[in-house]
Amino acid sequence: MLSKRVCIPRIKQALIRNYASSSVATFANPNIEMTTLQNGLRIVTDSTPGHFSALGAYVDAGSRFENPEKPGLSHIFDRLAWKSTDQYTGIEMMENLSKLGGNYMCSAQRESMIYQASVFNKDVDKMFDCIAQTIRAPRITDQELVETLQTADYEVSEIALKHDMFLPEVLHCAAYSNNTLGLPLFCPPERIPMISKDEVLNYHKTFYQPQNIVVAMVGVRHDHAVRLAQSQFGDWKSSSLQRPDLGTVNYTGGEIALPYQPPLAGNLPELYHMQIGFETTGLLNDDLYALATLQKLLGGGSSFSAGGPGKGMFSRLYTRVLNQYAFVENCMSFNHAYINSGLFGITISCSPNAAHVMSQIICFELSKLLEKDTSEGGLTDREVKRAKNQLISSLLMNVESKLAALEDLGRQIQCQGKLTTIDEMIDKIEKITVEDLRKVAEKVLTGNVVTKGVSSGKPSVVMQGDRAAFGDVEFVLRHFGLGKFDGPPLTEPRDFSSGLGNKISKWF
């Protein structure tokens, strides 16, 4: 059973803060408040009331911080969540969570370990107890570790068969070879038998420190949230008040070609896949708003889509690719954003007989983002306005979800130590012009714009299928004026039929 908490009488909020914290922050929105405990743990709340509450914790951990020689621990630690702790056995933890009737999750990401839940207001204390126990006092049993490693082994074997999950991981590996953001988010299968209990416990000891944690709550009074955090974490002593170093991002770019993966079932189409991405300046740069707008403008999706304009049917990749070419099964833009870097580009899946034009389709659409003449495919005021409205609409609809609002609250504090309000975001999006989008596209896709924090312009490419069938991707990129390359120009496309490229091959 969950332990019962003694109800603390409601006293003045200032008195509680003086006892619990070393600092208090205020925001433009009076419903949002933040308190930092003396040990460095931060509590941020949005007390806007509702029928249920959302709460979570965000830890400075994840695959970015791992040792390149021993990756995969974030994935394993993610799967060890909600198991035995100092206070509960694994079975008791599951019983406690099932009685709450809410939803809960843990997710390992590149820059964060996320624990989130939504429950009825009356169950906030009980849910926070489960989160706190999971974060602070995991008691990893031998049996739980063995079961988790077996689960991870199954998961990575399944992920390898799902191109929509697997290829973005490979793209990151090509973009940031063997460092920070390029380290695998999922545990490599060859690493699983080698992972020991000591490694997992050391991972927790290293990253799970109070100064590395943000506790966020939506629909909970701030003074109540501070009391909960103080009761669970107030006596937690930190071994260091320093947060973990993000490390030095080394964007390398390059190409990775993977062998063809046949469909899992006979009634599924045979497909080749390709992703081409370019480095961006990441989450904390205002280019983020232009790139998000460009992603909406390019849009895309699957060749089958039930519905009309609301499904993005007016985006460029729908009208100019999916609606034009029967051999294209899937085509969409992506924008992976991190604290000081990111990847922007296009992914495409086609029937094998169209492999030679896949890079041409991607490069043609990206090159048109640089075109000034609207009659030649340059950006128009009308489609830019539509893309901005779609982006604003998505933002406003997302914050209607308490879990989405919770993650936005916690991650903003974790990443930048402050909040950018929805109104501020909308204002920045509305001010974006066609010229702004073209300049950001030129910076990202060519690397020719010399500004602070500029991206390198080096492309990162992943292909899955017969390498020779894709042709010379670098030649196509150069032809469309995309990417920044060393060495002399290519006068003719190169022949890859010898098998060159079926492994990591650097261009630069």
Secondary structure by P-SEA (a helix, b strand, c coil): ccccccccccccaaaaaaaccccccccccccbbbbbcccbbbbbbcccccccccccccccccccccccccccaaaaaaaacccccccccaaaaaaaaaaacccccccccccbbbbbccccccaaaaaaaaaaaacccccccaaaaaaaaaaaaaaaaaaaacccccaaaaaaaaacccccccccccccccccccccaaaaaaaaacccccccbbbbbccccaaaaaaaaaaccccccccccccccccccccbbbbbbbccccccccccccbbbbbbbbbcccccccaaaaaaaaaaaacccccccccccccccccccccccccccccccccbbbbbbcccccccbbbbbbccccccaaaaaaaaaaaaaaccccccccccaaaaaaaaaaaaaaaaaaaccaaaaaaaaaaaaacccccccaaaaaaaaaaccaaaaaaaaaaccccccccccccccbbbbbbcccccccccaaaaaaaaccbbbccccccbbbbccccccccccccc
